[in-house]
Amino acid sequence: MRTHTTRRLFGALAVLATLTLTATACGSDDPDTGAASATPKDINGALEKGGKVTVWAWEPTLKKVAEDFEKKYPKVDVELVNAGTGDKQYTSLQNAMAAGNGTPDVAQIEYYALGQFTAAKSVDDLSPYGAQKWGTSFTSATWDAVTGDKAVYALPMDSGPMAFFYNKKVFDKHGIKVPTTWDEYVEAARTLHKADPKIFITNDTGDAGATTSLIWQAGGRPYQTDGTDGNDGTAVTVNFADEGTKKYTATWQKLLDEKLVAPISTWSDAWYKGLADGSIATLAIGAWMPANFTSGVPSASGDWRVAPLPAWTEGDMTTAENGGSSLAVPKDAKNKELAYAFTEFAATGVGASSRVAQGAFPATRADLESKAFLDTKFPYFGGQQANRIFAESARNVGTDWSYLPFQVYANSIFNDTVGKAYVSSTTLDDGLKAWQDASVTYGKDHGFTVDQ
């Protein structure tokens, strides 16, 4: 499950930690890939012997998973530590790795951030433990996000296939049809705002995750590496001039130029208020969003519905991911066999199902396809079986997407580059070019071979 802070940009401390970690990794000639040396047989022996496994994660559903794991393996003690959400945890994790002291046995890492840890060779390859056998158990997008060059760097924990959330009450009042394409979306934005200037189709003040997700859906592939996974971190290409990116900017620029999006930041108090009173009428966001609606906007229960994400080309069902995280075993973990055992338990089988039952959105095919999951009715969305839409989106996520091995840093400078398009005459195209140039400079300065 993705919480409201996981896409916030890093502060200065996190950026400094990233600089240190990446520079160290790229300047090293060490051929060690961080591969684990244990085997599945070693895991069984470790579980019989017992011990302590420390897990750094902010995901609340892991509490029950840890309890169930300890019941099944009474000699093992699982210590769950919330070292901060997303950016805060990464800072602590990088500091522990740099110091060579205090590194956890398991760490929750979002997909977009995993590359910086694999590039730094600071997480283990889980293949020797037998992790490759789970490849067909996860959705293609999540498995691709954690693998590369025959290595498995983590196990997927959840996912965020995108869907379209809309305020049915507002749409019905103004006679708006649910848009099936982004062109229709722009027309709906115009109609709504003309009917009531206080209503905006959505909010946007510039967000790296939302922007890259929509470019992903449009067919843009601005990031490439010397592998197909985005994890090698050696030769990198950054190019925001491709056709898919242009589709996105051409459409979104109209919304900005015509002032059809609310200048309100996501997760702010004003954002929650807009979702509650209908002045923000839609969201294109990950399938983890329902829990945030229920807890953050209870007064609008029954007003909202879910639909498939609008298409860039009529009839195209391609979607994208927006959020999601994995469980990785740091190279400096003390109890690696127990660490992998817990990771596998939490990410697959009964552990994964337990987390889904608590509200996490699955990365596992079995849970996505289960009748109980698909038939679940959401009272918040008027009894709608929204998981059917989410599951369909998960099946149609565009392939071959990569993040930069320094995406954490790149996202931290988004507002300094692309963000200018929201507050000045700078266009999205110009802003993305500035983001590209700054990312290229950073990559070259830190040992990567970067093309554009």
C-alpha positions as CSV (number, residue, x, y, z in Angstrom):
1,M,0.0,0.0,0.0
2,R,1.3,3.4,-0.8
3,T,0.8,6.1,1.8
4,H,0.6,9.8,1.3
5,T,4.2,10.6,2.0
6,T,5.9,8.1,-0.3
7,R,6.0,10.4,-3.4
8,R,7.1,13.5,-1.5
9,L,10.4,14.9,-2.7
10,F,13.6,14.3,-0.7
11,G,15.0,16.9,1.6
12,A,18.6,17.9,1.6
13,L,19.7,15.1,3.9
14,A,18.3,12.4,1.7
15,V,19.9,14.0,-1.4
16,L,23.3,14.1,0.3
17,A,22.9,10.4,1.3
18,T,22.0,9.5,-2.3
19,L,25.0,11.4,-3.6
20,T,27.4,9.6,-1.2
21,L,25.9,6.1,-1.9
22,T,25.8,6.5,-5.7
23,A,29.2,8.1,-6.0
24,T,30.7,5.3,-3.9
25,A,29.0,2.6,-6.0
26,C,29.9,4.1,-9.4
27,G,33.5,4.7,-8.5
28,S,34.0,1.1,-7.4
29,D,35.7,-1.6,-9.5
30,D,34.5,-4.3,-7.1
31,P,33.0,-7.1,-9.3
32,D,30.9,-8.3,-6.4
33,T,27.2,-8.2,-7.4
34,G,26.0,-8.6,-3.8
35,A,24.7,-12.1,-4.5
36,A,23.8,-14.1,-1.5
37,S,25.7,-17.3,-0.8
38,A,22.9,-19.2,1.0
39,T,20.7,-21.9,-0.5
40,P,17.1,-23.0,0.2
41,K,18.4,-25.7,2.5
42,D,20.2,-23.1,4.6
43,I,16.9,-21.3,5.1
44,N,15.2,-24.4,6.6
45,G,18.2,-24.8,9.0
46,A,18.1,-21.1,10.0
47,L,14.3,-21.4,10.8
48,E,14.9,-24.4,12.9
49,K,17.7,-22.7,14.8
50,G,15.9,-19.5,15.2
51,G,17.1,-16.0,15.8
52,K,16.1,-12.4,15.3
53,V,15.2,-10.7,12.0
54,T,14.9,-6.9,11.9
55,V,12.5,-5.4,9.3
56,W,12.4,-1.8,8.4
57,A,9.0,-1.0,6.9
58,W,6.2,1.6,7.2
59,E,3.5,-0.8,5.8
60,P,1.0,-1.5,8.7
61,T,-0.2,-4.8,7.3
62,L,3.1,-6.3,8.0
63,K,2.3,-6.4,11.8
64,K,-0.1,-9.3,11.4
65,V,2.3,-11.0,8.9
66,A,5.1,-10.8,11.5
67,E,2.8,-12.3,14.2
68,D,1.8,-15.1,11.8
69,F,5.4,-15.8,10.9
70,E,6.4,-16.0,14.6
71,K,3.5,-18.5,15.2
72,K,4.7,-20.7,12.4
73,Y,8.4,-20.4,13.4
74,P,8.3,-19.9,17.2
75,K,12.1,-19.7,17.5
76,V,12.2,-16.6,15.3
77,D,11.7,-13.1,16.6
78,V,10.6,-10.5,14.1
79,E,11.3,-6.9,15.1
80,L,9.3,-4.4,13.0
81,V,10.9,-0.9,12.9
82,N,9.2,2.1,11.3
83,A,12.3,4.1,10.5
84,G,10.1,6.6,8.6
85,T,8.0,6.5,5.5
86,G,9.7,6.3,2.1
87,D,12.2,9.1,1.9
88,K,12.9,9.2,5.7
89,Q,13.6,5.5,5.8
90,Y,15.9,5.7,2.7
91,T,18.0,8.3,4.4
92,S,18.3,6.2,7.6
93,L,19.0,3.1,5.5
94,Q,21.7,4.8,3.4
95,N,23.3,6.3,6.5
96,A,23.4,2.8,8.2
97,M,24.9,1.3,5.0
98,A,27.6,4.0,4.8
99,A,28.4,3.5,8.5
100,G,28.5,-0.3,8.2
101,N,26.4,-0.5,11.3
102,G,22.7,-0.8,12.1
103,T,21.6,-2.1,8.7
104,P,18.3,-4.0,9.0
105,D,17.8,-7.6,7.7
106,V,14.9,-6.6,5.5
107,A,13.9,-3.2,4.1
108,Q,10.8,-2.0,2.3
109,I,11.9,-0.1,-0.8
110,E,9.6,1.4,-3.5
111,Y,10.1,0.3,-7.0
112,Y,11.2,3.7,-8.3
113,A,13.9,3.9,-5.6
114,L,15.2,0.3,-5.8
115,G,17.6,1.1,-8.6
116,Q,19.8,3.3,-6.5
117,F,20.3,0.4,-4.1
118,T,21.0,-2.2,-6.8
119,A,23.4,0.3,-8.6
120,A,25.2,0.7,-5.3
121,K,25.3,-3.1,-4.9
122,S,23.9,-2.7,-1.4
123,V,21.1,-5.3,-1.7
124,D,21.5,-9.0,-2.2
125,D,20.6,-11.0,-5.3
126,L,17.9,-13.4,-3.9
127,S,18.3,-15.9,-6.7
128,P,20.4,-18.3,-4.7
129,Y,17.6,-18.6,-2.2
130,G,15.3,-19.8,-4.9
131,A,13.5,-16.5,-5.6
132,Q,13.4,-17.1,-9.3
133,K,10.6,-19.6,-8.8
134,W,8.2,-16.8,-7.9
135,G,8.6,-15.1,-11.3
136,T,5.2,-16.2,-12.7
137,S,3.5,-15.6,-9.4
138,F,3.7,-11.8,-9.7
139,T,2.3,-9.4,-12.2
140,S,4.7,-8.6,-15.1
141,A,5.2,-5.0,-14.1
142,T,6.1,-5.7,-10.5
143,W,8.4,-8.6,-11.3
144,D,10.2,-6.5,-14.0
145,A,10.7,-3.8,-11.3
146,V,12.7,-6.1,-9.0
147,T,14.7,-8.1,-11.5
148,G,17.5,-7.6,-14.0
149,D,20.5,-9.4,-15.5
150,K,19.2,-12.7,-14.2
151,A,19.2,-11.3,-10.6
152,V,16.3,-10.9,-8.2
153,Y,16.9,-7.8,-6.1
154,A,13.7,-7.9,-4.0
155,L,10.3,-9.5,-3.9
156,P,7.3,-7.4,-4.9
157,M,5.1,-6.5,-1.9
158,D,2.3,-4.5,-3.5
159,S,1.5,-2.6,-6.7
160,G,-0.3,0.5,-8.0
161,P,-2.0,0.0,-11.4
162,M,-3.7,3.2,-12.3
163,A,-7.4,3.8,-12.5
164,F,-9.7,6.8,-12.9
165,F,-11.6,8.0,-9.8
166,Y,-14.4,10.5,-10.4
167,N,-17.1,12.2,-8.4
168,K,-20.3,10.8,-9.9
169,K,-22.5,13.3,-8.0
170,V,-20.6,16.2,-9.7
171,F,-20.6,14.5,-13.1
172,D,-24.3,13.7,-12.9
173,K,-25.2,17.3,-11.9
174,H,-23.4,18.8,-14.9
175,G,-24.3,16.0,-17.4
176,I,-20.7,14.9,-17.8
177,K,-20.0,11.5,-19.3
178,V,-17.1,9.5,-17.9
179,P,-14.2,10.2,-20.3
180,T,-12.7,7.2,-22.1
181,T,-9.9,9.2,-23.7
182,W,-7.7,12.0,-22.6
183,D,-9.1,14.2,-25.3
184,E,-12.6,13.7,-23.8
185,Y,-11.0,14.4,-20.4
186,V,-9.9,17.8,-21.6
187,E,-13.4,18.5,-22.9
188,A,-14.9,17.4,-19.6
189,A,-12.5,19.7,-17.8
190,R,-13.7,22.7,-19.9
191,T,-17.4,21.9,-19.4
192,L,-17.1,21.5,-15.7
193,H,-15.1,24.6,-15.1
194,K,-17.4,26.7,-17.3
195,A,-20.5,25.4,-15.5
196,D,-19.0,26.2,-12.1
197,P,-15.6,28.1,-12.0
198,K,-15.1,26.6,-8.5
199,I,-14.9,23.0,-10.0
200,F,-11.6,21.7,-11.5
201,I,-11.2,18.4,-13.3
202,T,-8.3,17.6,-11.0
203,N,-5.5,19.2,-9.0
204,D,-1.8,19.5,-10.1
205,T,1.1,21.5,-8.9
206,G,3.7,19.3,-10.4
207,D,4.5,15.8,-9.2
208,A,7.3,13.6,-10.6
209,G,5.5,10.3,-9.9
210,A,2.3,11.3,-11.5
211,T,4.1,12.8,-14.5
212,T,6.2,9.8,-15.2
213,S,3.2,7.4,-14.7
214,L,1.2,9.2,-17.4
215,I,4.2,9.3,-19.7
216,W,4.5,5.6,-19.1
217,Q,0.9,5.0,-20.1
218,A,1.3,7.2,-23.2
219,G,4.1,5.0,-24.4
220,G,6.9,7.2,-23.4
221,R,10.1,5.5,-22.3
222,P,12.4,8.4,-21.3
223,Y,14.7,6.3,-19.3
224,Q,16.8,3.5,-20.6
225,T,19.8,1.6,-19.2
226,D,22.3,-0.9,-20.6
227,G,19.9,-3.6,-19.4
228,T,16.1,-4.0,-19.8
229,D,15.4,-3.6,-16.1
230,G,16.8,-0.2,-15.1
231,N,18.9,-1.8,-12.4
232,D,22.4,-2.1,-13.8
233,G,23.2,1.6,-13.4
234,T,26.1,1.8,-15.9
235,A,25.0,3.2,-19.2
236,V,21.9,5.4,-19.0
237,T,19.8,7.3,-21.5
238,V,17.5,10.2,-20.5
239,N,15.3,11.5,-23.4
240,F,12.0,13.3,-22.9
241,A,11.6,14.0,-26.6
242,D,10.0,10.7,-27.5
243,E,6.5,10.4,-29.0
244,G,4.8,9.2,-25.8
245,T,6.1,12.1,-23.8
246,K,4.9,14.5,-26.4
247,K,1.4,13.0,-26.2
248,Y,1.4,13.7,-22.5
249,T,2.7,17.3,-22.7
250,A,0.4,18.3,-25.6
251,T,-2.6,17.3,-23.6
252,W,-1.5,18.4,-20.1
253,Q,-0.3,21.8,-21.4
254,K,-3.9,22.6,-22.5
255,L,-5.1,22.0,-19.0
256,L,-2.4,24.3,-17.6
257,D,-2.8,27.0,-20.2
258,E,-6.6,27.1,-19.7
259,K,-6.2,27.0,-15.9
260,L,-8.4,23.8,-15.7
261,V,-6.5,22.1,-12.9
262,A,-6.6,23.3,-9.3
263,P,-3.3,24.7,-8.1
264,I,-3.5,22.5,-5.0
265,S,-0.8,20.0,-3.9
266,T,-1.8,16.4,-3.5
267,W,-2.1,15.2,0.2
268,S,-2.6,18.8,1.5
269,D,-5.5,19.8,3.6
270,A,-6.9,21.8,0.7
271,W,-6.7,18.6,-1.4
272,Y,-8.8,16.6,1.0
273,K,-11.3,19.4,1.2
274,G,-11.6,19.6,-2.6
275,L,-12.2,15.8,-2.8
276,A,-14.8,16.1,-0.1
277,D,-16.8,19.1,-1.5
278,G,-16.4,18.1,-5.2
279,S,-14.3,21.0,-6.3
280,I,-11.7,18.5,-7.3
281,A,-13.7,16.1,-9.5
282,T,-11.3,13.4,-10.6
283,L,-8.1,11.6,-9.8
284,A,-5.9,9.5,-12.1
285,I,-4.0,7.5,-9.5
286,G,-2.9,4.1,-8.2
287,A,-5.3,1.4,-7.1
288,W,-4.1,1.8,-3.5
289,M,-6.2,5.0,-3.3
290,P,-9.5,3.6,-1.9
291,A,-8.1,3.3,1.7
292,N,-7.1,7.0,1.5
293,F,-10.6,8.0,0.4
294,T,-12.2,6.0,3.2
295,S,-10.0,7.4,5.9
296,G,-9.3,10.9,4.5
297,V,-12.6,11.9,2.8
298,P,-15.3,10.0,4.8
299,S,-18.0,12.7,4.1
300,A,-17.9,12.0,0.3
301,S,-18.8,8.3,0.7
302,G,-21.1,7.3,-2.1
303,D,-20.2,10.3,-4.3
304,W,-17.2,8.7,-5.9
305,R,-16.8,5.9,-8.5
306,V,-14.0,4.1,-10.3
307,A,-13.5,3.7,-14.0
308,P,-10.7,2.6,-16.3
309,L,-8.0,5.1,-17.0
310,P,-8.7,7.3,-20.0
311,A,-6.7,6.1,-23.1
312,W,-4.3,8.2,-25.2
313,T,-5.6,6.5,-28.3
314,E,-9.3,5.4,-28.5
315,G,-9.6,1.7,-27.7
316,D,-6.1,1.3,-26.3
317,M,-6.2,-0.4,-22.9
318,T,-2.6,0.3,-21.9
319,T,-2.2,1.5,-18.3
320,A,0.8,2.2,-16.0
321,E,1.9,1.8,-12.4
322,N,1.8,4.6,-9.9
323,G,3.4,3.5,-6.6
324,G,4.1,0.2,-5.1
325,S,7.0,-1.3,-3.1
326,S,9.2,-4.3,-2.5
327,L,11.0,-6.1,0.3
328,A,14.8,-6.4,-0.2
329,V,17.6,-7.9,1.9
330,P,20.5,-5.5,2.4
331,K,24.0,-6.8,1.6
332,D,25.1,-6.0,5.2
333,A,22.1,-7.9,6.8
334,K,23.2,-10.1,9.7
335,N,20.6,-12.9,9.4
336,K,20.2,-13.3,5.7
337,E,18.5,-16.7,5.7
338,L,15.9,-15.6,8.1
339,A,15.6,-12.3,6.2
340,Y,14.8,-14.1,3.0
341,A,12.4,-16.5,4.7
342,F,10.4,-13.6,6.1
343,T,10.5,-11.7,2.8
344,E,9.1,-14.7,0.9
345,F,6.5,-15.3,3.6
346,A,5.3,-11.7,3.5
347,A,5.3,-11.3,-0.3
348,T,3.7,-14.6,-1.3
349,G,1.1,-17.1,-0.3
350,V,-0.8,-16.7,3.0
351,G,1.3,-13.6,3.9
352,A,0.4,-11.8,0.7
353,S,-3.3,-12.8,1.1
354,S,-3.2,-11.6,4.7
355,R,-2.0,-8.2,3.6
356,V,-4.6,-8.0,0.8
357,A,-7.3,-8.8,3.3
358,Q,-6.1,-5.8,5.4
359,G,-6.3,-3.4,2.4
360,A,-3.0,-3.7,0.6
361,F,-3.3,-3.9,-3.2
362,P,-1.8,-7.2,-4.4
363,A,1.2,-7.8,-6.7
364,T,0.4,-11.5,-6.8
365,R,-1.6,-12.9,-9.6
366,A,-3.4,-15.4,-7.4
367,D,-4.8,-12.7,-5.2
368,L,-5.7,-10.4,-8.2
369,E,-7.6,-13.3,-9.8
370,S,-9.3,-14.6,-6.7
371,K,-13.1,-14.5,-6.6
372,A,-13.1,-13.0,-3.2
373,F,-11.0,-10.1,-4.3
374,L,-12.8,-9.5,-7.6
375,D,-16.2,-9.7,-6.0
376,T,-15.4,-7.3,-3.1
377,K,-17.9,-4.5,-3.0
378,F,-16.8,-1.0,-1.9
379,P,-19.5,0.8,0.1
380,Y,-17.5,4.0,-0.4
381,F,-18.0,3.7,-4.2
382,G,-21.7,2.9,-4.0
383,G,-21.2,-0.9,-3.7
384,Q,-19.1,-1.0,-6.9
385,Q,-16.8,-4.0,-7.4
386,A,-13.8,-1.7,-8.1
387,N,-11.2,-4.5,-7.8
388,R,-12.4,-5.8,-11.2
389,I,-11.3,-2.5,-12.8
390,F,-8.0,-2.4,-10.8
391,A,-7.2,-6.0,-11.8
392,E,-7.8,-5.3,-15.4
393,S,-5.5,-2.3,-15.2
394,A,-2.8,-4.5,-13.6
395,R,-3.0,-6.9,-16.6
396,N,-2.6,-4.0,-19.1
397,V,0.4,-2.1,-17.6
398,G,2.8,-1.1,-20.4
399,T,6.0,-3.1,-20.7
400,D,9.7,-2.2,-20.8
401,W,9.5,0.7,-18.3
402,S,12.7,1.7,-16.5
403,Y,13.6,4.1,-13.8
404,L,16.9,5.8,-13.4
405,P,19.4,4.2,-11.0
406,F,19.4,7.7,-9.4
407,Q,15.6,8.3,-9.7
408,V,15.4,9.4,-6.1
409,Y,17.7,12.3,-6.9
410,A,16.0,13.1,-10.2
411,N,12.6,13.3,-8.4
412,S,14.1,15.6,-5.8
413,I,14.8,18.3,-8.5
414,F,11.5,17.9,-10.4
415,N,10.0,21.0,-8.9
416,D,13.1,23.0,-9.7
417,T,12.8,22.1,-13.4
418,V,9.4,20.9,-14.6
419,G,7.7,22.6,-11.6
420,K,8.3,25.9,-13.3
421,A,5.7,25.1,-15.9
422,Y,3.1,25.4,-13.1
423,V,4.1,28.8,-11.9
424,S,5.5,30.6,-15.0
425,S,5.4,30.8,-18.7
426,T,7.8,27.8,-19.0
427,T,6.2,25.0,-21.0
428,L,6.1,21.4,-19.9
429,D,8.3,20.5,-22.8
430,D,10.9,23.1,-21.7
431,G,10.6,22.0,-18.1
432,L,11.1,18.3,-19.0
433,K,14.2,19.3,-21.1
434,A,15.6,21.1,-18.1
435,W,14.9,18.0,-15.9
436,Q,16.6,15.9,-18.5
437,D,19.7,18.1,-18.7
438,A,20.0,18.3,-14.9
439,S,19.6,14.5,-14.6
440,V,22.2,13.9,-17.3
441,T,24.7,16.2,-15.5
442,Y,24.1,14.5,-12.2
443,G,24.6,11.1,-13.8
444,K,27.8,12.0,-15.5
445,D,29.2,13.7,-12.3
446,H,28.6,10.4,-10.4
447,G,30.2,7.9,-12.7
448,F,27.4,6.9,-15.1
449,T,27.7,6.9,-18.9
450,V,24.7,9.1,-19.8
451,D,23.3,9.8,-23.3
452,Q,20.3,12.0,-24.2
